Amino acid sequence: MNPHLAPVHVPHAQTLAHVQRLCDLSEPYAHGPAADALFAAAMAESNDWHAARSPFFRSLLADVPEAAAPTVGAGIRTPLVHATFFKRHEVLSIPREDVFLHLTSSGTTGQKSQMFFDEWTIRSAQRMVARIFDHYGWITPDQPVNYLLYSYEPAPSMKLGTSFTDNYLCDFAPAKDVTHALRHTGDGHEFDVHGCVSALRRYAEEGLPVRILGFPAFLHFTLERMRAQGTPPIQLPAGSLVVLGGGWKGHADQRIGKAEFYAQVTELLGVEPERIRDTFGSVEHCVPYIECARHRLHVPVWSRAAVRDTRTLRPLPYGERGFLHLVSPYITSVPAQSVVMGDLASLHPAEECGCPLPTPWFTIHGRAGVSRNRSCAVAAAELLKGRA
């Protein structure tokens, strides 16, 4: 068994019994009345947990009446905390000595979300990722692969969530070799586009599957450089996989449509579209959202999603655009079980996808408004602008 599929235990078995049961569900897209009832019970436990430990959340919860109109399910109270709150405040529901991991959401400057995790929270989120990878057959302990990571090369003081995530994803197949696109220079990071092209050519000749992970803008720029240099298409070995994350924020001027981008990857690297997947996640809400074969971000069993009007925050029906609201009771370290993201999204019923997954899915339409807040992708895009 992959170690990330091993059992993980909540901080308090009796107080969080339903949270434990929900996060123990091994089918990532389980759906139906039983799963809904379990989710509601787990959210009630999560709210009680944070209310008992966080004066901030206790006050917030008191403003949400028990009989409030349901947003993500009957009987589920969802006090709203905007993701930007965590850029200005450190609010914990655990003693600081119980902090197992501290991650931030942005680059070396600008506002950062300071998120703190106890061991249950981060291990539980990692297990969710592992179960989705297992669902798609992407855990291959007997098949070594080469990795090209479009993320930051680790540095001693680095706490970025994207760097942590991409290096963690290397645990699902043994690594023969790892290349980082954003190389650590001692006083920052530089985008090494020539190193990326060289690695792709070398990996294609070696014959092992290649896993490409990280920011899509950097992969796109690598492929554009290949075209500009007249580099012929590279045929990556069978079993290669592209899993992207972080979006194109801060580099919208070179963003291309998803279908065009995936076609570019297939044309120049030989990876079939069903082996190219985008993801969504954040340091404030670590539940993984990974595209299905039809490239839809389905909501897994451990979370629920809604879309809220950007002016009134009222819930919107399927198909309308607003702030993405993500809910999950998994987190015990910080009262971030009901977070309004800064992303504009639309939510859609399962049947509008056409794949076998039975859960709703959402589409990200970009960031809302203009802000000085920076994400990991913003900082990375600035590197691309400055070095490419």
C-alpha positions in Angstrom: 0.0 0.0 0.0 1.2 3.5 -0.8 2.0 5.1 2.6 -0.3 8.1 1.7 -3.3 5.6 1.6 -2.5 4.5 5.2 -5.0 5.2 8.0 -4.9 8.7 9.6 -6.6 9.5 12.8 -8.5 12.7 13.9 -7.2 14.6 17.0 -10.2 13.5 19.1 -12.0 10.3 18.1 -15.3 10.9 19.9 -15.7 14.6 19.1 -14.8 14.1 15.4 -16.2 10.6 14.8 -18.2 11.6 11.7 -15.2 13.7 10.3 -13.2 10.5 10.6 -15.8 8.4 8.8 -16.2 10.9 6.0 -12.4 11.2 5.4 -12.1 7.4 5.6 -14.4 7.0 2.5 -12.1 5.5 -0.1 -14.2 6.1 -3.2 -13.4 9.7 -4.0 -16.6 10.4 -5.9 -19.1 8.5 -3.8 -22.5 10.2 -4.1 -26.0 9.8 -2.6 -28.1 10.3 0.5 -25.9 8.4 2.8 -22.8 10.4 1.8 -24.8 13.6 2.2 -26.0 12.7 5.7 -22.5 11.8 6.7 -21.1 15.1 5.3 -23.7 17.1 7.2 -22.9 15.3 10.5 -19.2 15.9 9.9 -19.7 19.6 9.2 -21.6 20.0 12.4 -18.7 18.4 14.3 -16.2 20.6 12.5 -18.2 23.7 13.4 -18.4 22.7 17.0 -14.7 21.9 17.1 -13.7 25.3 15.9 -16.3 27.2 17.9 -14.9 25.7 21.1 -11.3 26.6 20.2 -11.5 29.9 18.2 -13.3 33.0 19.6 -13.2 34.4 16.0 -15.1 31.4 14.6 -17.4 31.2 17.6 -18.6 34.7 16.9 -18.9 34.0 13.2 -21.0 30.9 13.8 -23.3 32.7 16.1 -24.3 35.0 13.2 -25.5 32.0 11.1 -28.9 30.9 12.3 -29.6 27.2 12.6 -32.5 27.5 10.2 -30.5 29.4 7.5 -31.4 28.5 4.0 -29.1 25.6 2.9 -26.3 26.3 0.5 -24.4 23.0 0.2 -27.0 20.7 1.8 -29.8 20.5 4.3 -28.9 21.4 7.8 -25.3 22.5 7.0 -24.3 25.8 8.5 -21.6 27.5 6.4 -20.2 30.7 8.1 -18.2 32.5 5.4 -14.5 33.3 5.7 -12.9 34.8 2.6 -9.6 33.4 1.6 -8.0 36.9 1.9 -8.7 36.8 5.6 -5.8 34.4 6.0 -3.5 36.9 4.3 -3.9 39.3 7.2 -4.7 37.1 10.2 -3.3 34.0 11.9 -6.2 32.2 13.5 -5.6 28.7 14.9 -7.9 26.2 16.5 -4.9 24.2 17.9 -2.0 25.1 20.3 1.0 26.3 18.3 3.0 23.4 19.7 0.6 21.1 17.7 1.5 22.8 14.4 2.9 20.1 12.2 3.4 22.1 9.0 3.3 25.8 8.1 2.8 26.8 4.4 2.3 30.1 2.6 0.4 30.8 -0.6 2.5 33.5 -2.4 5.9 34.3 -3.7 8.7 36.1 -1.9 6.9 39.4 -1.7 3.3 40.6 -1.4 0.5 39.3 0.9 0.7 35.7 2.0 -1.8 33.3 3.4 -0.3 31.9 6.5 -1.8 28.4 6.9 -1.0 26.1 9.8 -1.7 22.3 9.7 -1.7 19.7 12.4 -0.7 16.3 11.4 -4.3 15.0 10.8 -5.2 17.9 8.5 -2.2 17.7 6.1 -2.1 13.9 6.1 -5.9 13.7 5.5 -5.5 16.1 2.5 -2.6 14.0 1.2 -4.7 10.9 1.5 -7.4 12.5 -0.6 -4.9 13.2 -3.4 -3.6 9.6 -3.1 -7.2 8.2 -3.4 -7.9 10.3 -6.5 -4.6 9.2 -8.1 -5.4 5.6 -7.2 -8.9 6.0 -8.7 -7.3 6.9 -12.0 -4.5 4.3 -11.8 -1.7 6.8 -11.4 0.0 5.2 -8.4 2.6 3.0 -10.0 5.1 1.8 -7.3 6.7 -0.7 -9.8 7.2 1.8 -12.6 10.0 4.4 -12.2 9.4 7.7 -14.0 11.3 10.9 -14.8 9.8 14.1 -13.4 9.8 17.6 -14.9 8.4 19.9 -12.2 7.2 23.3 -13.3 7.5 24.6 -9.7 10.0 26.0 -7.3 13.1 24.0 -6.6 13.1 23.5 -2.8 15.2 25.8 -0.7 16.0 25.5 3.0 13.6 28.3 4.0 10.9 27.7 1.4 7.3 27.1 2.7 5.3 27.6 -0.5 2.3 25.3 -0.8 2.8 24.6 -4.5 6.4 23.5 -4.0 5.3 21.2 -1.2 2.5 19.8 -3.3 4.5 19.1 -6.5 7.2 17.4 -4.6 4.7 15.3 -2.7 3.1 14.2 -6.0 6.5 12.5 -6.8 5.7 9.9 -4.1 3.1 8.1 -6.4 5.8 6.7 -8.8 9.4 6.2 -8.0 11.7 8.9 -9.4 14.6 8.1 -11.5 15.4 11.7 -12.2 13.8 15.1 -11.2 14.2 18.4 -13.1 12.9 21.7 -11.6 11.9 24.4 -14.0 12.3 27.2 -11.4 15.9 26.7 -10.2 17.0 28.0 -6.9 19.9 30.4 -7.3 20.8 31.1 -3.7 18.9 34.4 -3.6 15.8 33.5 -5.5 14.5 31.4 -8.4 15.1 31.6 -12.2 13.1 29.9 -14.9 15.4 27.5 -16.8 13.6 27.0 -20.1 16.6 25.6 -21.9 17.0 23.0 -19.0 13.4 22.0 -19.5 13.8 21.4 -23.2 17.0 19.5 -22.6 15.3 17.4 -19.9 12.3 16.5 -22.2 14.6 15.4 -25.0 16.8 13.4 -22.6 13.8 11.7 -21.0 12.2 10.8 -24.3 15.4 9.0 -25.3 15.6 7.1 -21.9 12.2 5.4 -22.5 10.7 5.8 -19.0 7.3 7.4 -18.6 7.6 11.2 -17.8 5.4 13.0 -15.3 5.1 16.8 -15.8 3.7 18.6 -12.8 3.1 22.3 -12.0 2.3 25.7 -13.5 0.8 25.5 -17.0 2.2 28.8 -18.2 5.7 27.5 -17.9 4.9 24.3 -19.8 3.3 26.5 -22.5 6.3 28.7 -22.7 8.6 25.7 -23.0 6.6 24.4 -25.9 6.6 27.9 -27.6 10.4 27.9 -27.2 10.6 24.5 -28.8 8.7 25.9 -31.8 10.8 29.1 -32.0 14.0 27.0 -32.0 12.7 24.6 -34.6 12.9 21.7 -32.2 11.0 18.8 -33.7 8.1 17.2 -31.7 9.2 15.0 -28.9 7.4 11.6 -28.3 7.4 11.0 -24.6 7.1 7.3 -23.7 3.8 5.6 -23.1 2.4 6.1 -19.7 3.6 9.7 -19.4 1.3 12.0 -17.5 0.8 15.8 -17.3 -0.9 17.1 -14.1 -1.0 20.9 -13.9 -1.9 23.3 -11.2 -1.7 27.0 -10.2 -3.4 28.5 -13.2 -2.1 31.3 -15.4 -2.7 34.2 -12.9 -0.4 37.1 -13.5 0.4 35.9 -17.1 -2.9 36.3 -18.8 -1.4 37.9 -21.8 0.0 34.6 -23.0 -2.8 32.4 -21.8 -4.4 30.2 -24.5 -7.6 28.2 -24.3 -7.5 24.8 -22.6 -8.4 22.8 -25.7 -5.7 24.6 -27.7 -3.1 24.2 -24.9 -3.9 20.4 -24.5 -3.6 20.0 -28.3 -0.2 21.7 -28.2 1.0 19.3 -25.5 -0.2 16.3 -27.5 1.3 17.7 -30.7 4.8 18.5 -29.3 5.1 15.9 -26.6 2.9 13.0 -27.7 0.8 12.9 -24.5 -2.8 12.0 -25.2 -5.5 14.4 -24.0 -6.9 12.0 -21.4 -3.4 11.9 -19.8 -3.4 15.7 -19.4 -5.2 17.0 -16.4 -5.6 20.4 -14.7 -6.2 20.7 -11.0 -7.5 23.3 -8.6 -6.6 23.8 -4.9 -5.2 26.3 -2.5 -3.3 26.5 0.7 -6.5 27.7 2.4 -8.5 24.7 1.1 -6.3 21.7 0.5 -9.0 19.4 -0.8 -7.9 18.3 -4.3 -10.0 19.0 -7.4 -8.6 17.0 -10.4 -10.0 17.0 -13.9 -11.8 13.9 -15.1 -11.0 12.5 -18.6 -13.4 15.1 -20.1 -11.5 17.9 -18.2 -14.1 18.8 -15.6 -13.3 19.6 -12.0 -15.6 17.3 -10.1 -16.3 17.8 -6.4 -15.0 14.8 -4.4 -17.0 13.2 -1.6 -15.0 15.0 1.1 -16.2 18.5 0.1 -19.0 20.5 -1.3 -19.0 23.6 -3.6 -21.3 26.5 -4.2 -21.1 29.7 -6.2 -22.0 33.1 -4.6 -23.0 36.4 -6.1 -20.0 38.8 -6.0 -22.1 41.6 -4.6 -24.5 40.0 -2.2 -22.9 36.6 -1.6 -26.2 34.9 -2.0 -26.0 31.4 -3.6 -26.4 31.2 -7.3 -27.9 28.5 -9.4 -26.1 26.2 -11.8 -24.3 27.9 -14.6 -24.1 31.4 -13.2 -20.7 33.0 -12.4 -19.7 34.2 -8.9 -17.2 33.6 -6.1 -16.3 29.9 -5.6 -17.3 28.8 -2.1 -15.7 25.5 -0.9 -16.7 23.6 2.1 -15.1 20.6 3.9 -14.9 19.5 7.5 -11.5 17.8 7.2 -9.5 20.8 8.6 -9.0 20.9 12.4 -6.0 23.3 12.6 -7.6 26.5 11.3 -11.3 27.5 10.9 -11.2 27.2 7.1 -13.9 24.7 6.6 -16.1 27.1 4.7 -14.0 29.4 2.5 -15.0 31.9 -0.2 -12.2 32.0 -2.8 -11.2 34.9 -4.9 -11.8 32.9 -8.0 -14.8 33.4 -10.3 -16.5 30.1 -11.1 -19.6 28.4 -12.3 -21.1 25.2 -10.9 -22.7 22.5 -13.1 -24.6 19.3 -12.5 -22.9 16.0 -13.1 -24.9 15.1 -16.1 -23.6 18.1 -18.0 -20.2 16.5 -18.1 -20.8 13.2 -19.8 -18.2 11.2 -17.8 -19.2 8.5 -15.4 -18.5 10.6 -12.2 -21.8 11.4 -10.4 -20.8 14.6 -8.6 -21.2 18.3 -9.7 -18.3 20.0 -11.3 -17.1 23.6 -11.6 -15.2 25.8 -14.1 -12.8 28.5 -13.1 -13.2 31.7 -15.1 -10.4 33.7 -13.5 -9.7 35.9 -10.5 -12.3 38.4 -9.4 -11.4 42.0 -9.5 -8.0 43.6 -9.5 -5.9 43.2 -6.3 -2.4 43.5 -5.0 -2.7 40.0 -3.5 -0.3 37.6 -5.1 -0.4 33.9 -5.5 2.4 31.4 -6.2 1.4 31.6 -9.9 1.7 35.4 -9.9 5.2 35.3 -8.5 6.2 32.5 -10.9 4.8 34.4 -13.9 6.9 37.4 -12.9 9.9 35.1 -13.1 8.8 34.1 -16.5 8.5 37.7 -17.7 11.8 38.6 -16.3 13.9 35.6 -17.4 12.3 34.4 -20.6 
